[in-house]
Every structure is written in C-alpha cells, then in structure tokens.
Amino acid sequence: MSIAPDWFNGTAGQYLLEKEQPLYDKAVFDLFGFNALQMGSLHCNLLQNSRIPNQFLASHQVDANLKHHLCCQDDFLPFAEMSLDLLLLPHRLEFSELPHQTLREAARVLVHDGHLLISGFNPVSVWGMTARFKKMSKSPNYPWNGQFIGLARLKDWLTLLGFEVASVQMVCYVPPFEQVSWQQRFASMDKLGAHCCTLFGGVYFIIAKKRVAGMTPIKPHWKVSPLKAGLVVRQPKSHTTQSEINKELDE
C-alpha cells in the first residue's frame, strides 16, 4: 500500500512522532552489533541514537524526497541469512501485503539473539475505531488505509517464529485530532490511559528477541540407586566338602 509521509506533518502525525521517537531512541541505545536496518518510515531516523556502526535505511518505494540506501519489499529483504543484529519495522506490518511473510524474513536475516523492534496501530483503540470509520469512505488516506493487526495476534506470530517478546509499551491515548486545540484539550488522556487503560493505546511498541534453539540437559537422579538390591548378583556361599571334614577330625 502507498504511504503518504505528508500525514506526519499534521497535528496527529506530529503527536505520533513525539510519542514514538523516544521509545526507539531508548531501545536502540542499549542494543549492540554490526548491522542495523530500518524498514520504512523514513520521515524520521529511528536509528539516530544507535551505536551500531553499519546502519541502513530501506523503503518499499522510490522517493526522491526521502533519504534511503536501498529500495526493497519488506517480505523479501536483500540480506543474507543471519546478517543483521537489529531490524526496525515501524508501521510496516499493517501496510505489508504479506505481514506474516515479513516476519519470516525478519527471523531469517536476524542473527541469534538479534532484536526486532515493531511499532503498530492498535485496532482496539480510538485510533482503530477511526480507521474503521474512515474505511467507509471510498479512498481512505494514510494511516487509515492499513490493516491494523491486534497485539495478541502479533505476539502469537512472533512466538511461532521463534521470537521472545521482551517488552510491550502502549502510547498515543489521545484521539487522532487534526486540530491543535482539540488535541490540547484531551492531552490529559495520555496520563490517564497509561495508568488505567494501558491496553487501549493507539500505538503499541514491541521489543522482540530471536531465541536460540538449544538442548535441554537431563539431570541425573543422584538419590536413586543405579541397581536395585534384588538385582545385584551375589557370590554363593561355598559348601564344606567331606575331605575337609575328615582332615579336621584327624587333627
């Protein structure tokens, strides 16, 4: 699906960036490796706080107004298997034609213990309700033209693909108003939502780690005897012969 970055210049878009950028800045600062990739959302550099030396920005479509190193589809990444230490998918899954395949590609290109950062629009929120309302029109614009994926469903996908969900954060409790006055009027909903209605934030932010498949050690049962007493072969007692008895009598 086509993405219009101009939406981020509006009131709702700026509000979203204000909430999301700190989450990415804090997360990438503590993650290390050699290669990192941000797929999409090139209107902001979400790797700016990362200390990983090789950073790549990718877009699914050519745009002369955006800075990117390569153009590719998120469900077929031009990277070798286990070549990335960090992969960012900001609002890509809801606009991917094959979101599950996109996650498969993430699992393929990430090294063992590599990290996957995902931000997505929460369908169980005011933002999700707005998307359903906007889709009643013939040509909904970004971001309402995306297919919002539920948090529980996404966590199931990640688990099946061998990821461990390390943390989940929710932001954007204020409805996506385009008028500054209305946004300021409802600004208190961020504090209220973070304390009382955590699951109803407009955007979720996931940090997932690629697990390493290992062997489960079998512990020996030290308290159990290796052989039962009844199974131990014992040497039979020797019987005194008649010649030995006669010898003792003669003495």
N, C-alpha and C positions, 0 to 999 in steps of 0.2 A: 504494500500500500504506500501511496505517496505521503510524505511528511512535509508539512509547511512550517519551517522554522520561524516564520514571522509571528506565529502564535506566541512564542516565548517573549516577544517584545511587548505584549499586552499585560494587563494587570494580573490575570490568572497565571500566565506563563512566568512572569517575574516572581510571583509568590511561590510557585513551584520550585524555581531555581534557588530561591532563598532558603527553602527547606531542604532541598536535596544536596546541594553542593557541600555543605558542612558534613553530611553523612559520608560522602565519598572521600572528602579530604581527610577525615579522621581514620577511615578504614584503610585507605591505600598507604598511609604514612607508616603503618606498622607491618606491612607486608613486603617481603623481600624476594629477590630472584634476579633474573637476567632479562626476561622479555615480558612485556605487558601490552595488551590490546584493548582499546576502547572501540566498541562496535556501535556506531550511530550516535545521535545527539551531539553533533559536532559544534553546535552553537555554544557549547561550554566545554572546557578542557577538564574532565573529571580526574585526569591523571596528574594534574599540576602539582599535587602535594606528594607524589610518589617518588621514592628514591631508587626505583628500578631503572637501570641505565638505558635500556632499549625500549622505547615507548612508540606504539603505532596507533594511528587513528584511521579507522576504516568507515566507509559509507557504502550503502547499498545502491546509491545512485550518484552520478557525477554532478557536482555542483561547484561552479567556479567561485562562488561566494564563500565556500567553506573550505577550511584547510584540512586536507586528509592525505594520507600516504598511499592508500590503495582503495580500490572500488571492488566490492565483492558482495555476495549474498551471505547472510548470517547462517544459513543452513548448509553452506558448503564453503568453509574457510580455507584459503590457500596457505595453510601452515601444516608442517609435518606433525606426525603423531607425537604427543608429549613434548611440545616445543615451547609452550607458553607457561609462565608462572602465575600470571594474573589475567583474567578476562572480565571485562565490564560489559554488561548488557543493559544499558539504561533505556527502558521503554521500548525494547526491541521485540520481545515475545508477543506482545499484543498486536504488533504490526507485521509479524512474520507469517508467511503463508503456511509454513510447517513448523510451528513452535516446538513440538517435541523433537523434531529432527535438529533444530537449532541447539537444543540442549545436548543431543547426542554428539554434535560437533564440538560443543564445549568440553564434554567429557573426553573426547578423542584428543584434542590439541593440548589439554592441560596436563602438566606433569603430576606425578603422585604428590599429594599434599598441596597441589596448586589450589588457588582460590577463585571462585566465581562470585561476582557481585551483580545483583539484579535489582532493578527498581521497576515497579509496575503500578498501573492504576488498579485500585481495589474496586471490584464490581459491587461489593457490599458496603456502599458509602454514598454520600451525596453526589460525589463525582460519578459513581456508577449509575445513579438514578438520572443524572444529567445526560450521560451518554445514551441511555435508553430513550430518553425524551427526544434528544437531538436526532436519533436514528429514524424517528418517524418522518423526518423531512427527507426529500429526495437525494440531497447531496450534503451529508454532514461533513464538517471540516475537522481538522486535527484538533484535539486528540479523540474526538467523539466517533471517528470512523474506525477505530480499532476494536479488536475483540478482547475485551478485558478478561483476564484469567484469574480465577479465585485463588486465594493464598493456600488453602488446604490442598487444592488440586495440584498446584505448582510444587508444593512440598512433597507430595506423593511422587511426582515425576522425578524430582531430584533424588529421592531415596532409591527409586528403582534403577536409576542410572549410576548409583554408587557415590552419591554426594551426601555429606553430612551437613545439615543446616546448623551453622554455628550460632547465628543470631537473626532476629527479625525485629525491625523497627517500623513504626507507623507514623506518618506525618500528614500534613495538609487536612486539617479538620474543618477549616473554613470553606464554605461552598465556593465554586469557581466563578466568583463575580468578576465582571469586566469593568465595573465602576469602582473607583478607588474609595469613594465614600461608603459604599456598602461593605467593602472588604474591611475597612477600618471599624465599621460598626459591629462586625461579627468577629473581630480579632481575638476576643476572649475565648472563643471556641477552641483554640489551639491548646490552651492550658486546661480547659475543662475536658476536652477529649482525651488528652494524654493521661488524665487521672481516672476518668470514669468510663470512657468509651474507647478503649485502646484499639479494638478490632475494627473500628469504623473510620479509620483514617483514609483519606483519599488516595494515598500512595503508600505502598509497602517497600521496604528496603531489606534485601536478604544477603547475608554473607554465608556462602556455602564452601565447603572444603572437599576436595576429591579424596576419597578414602583409599587406603592401600589394603588390598586383599592379603590376608596373612593366614598362617596356620594357627590353630588353637592347640596349645600344649596340653597334653594329658598328664595330670599329676598322679604320681604313684601313691597307692594306699599303704603307707608305711605301717599302720597299725594292724594290718591283716597279714597273717602268716602266709608265705608263698605256697606251703604244702600243709594240708590238713593232717592232724595227728594220725588219723586212721589210715592214711595212705602211705605213711613212712614205712619203708621196708626195713625190718629189724633182723639182725642175725640170730638164727635159732640157737637155743642153749645146747651145748654138747652133752651127750649121754655117756656115763662112765661104762667102759667095756668090762667083760668078765676077767680078762687078763690083768687089768689094772686092780681089780678087787683081790685076785689071788696074790698079786705082788704085795699088796698092803698086808695080807694075812701072814705071809711068810716072814715079813719083817717083824 
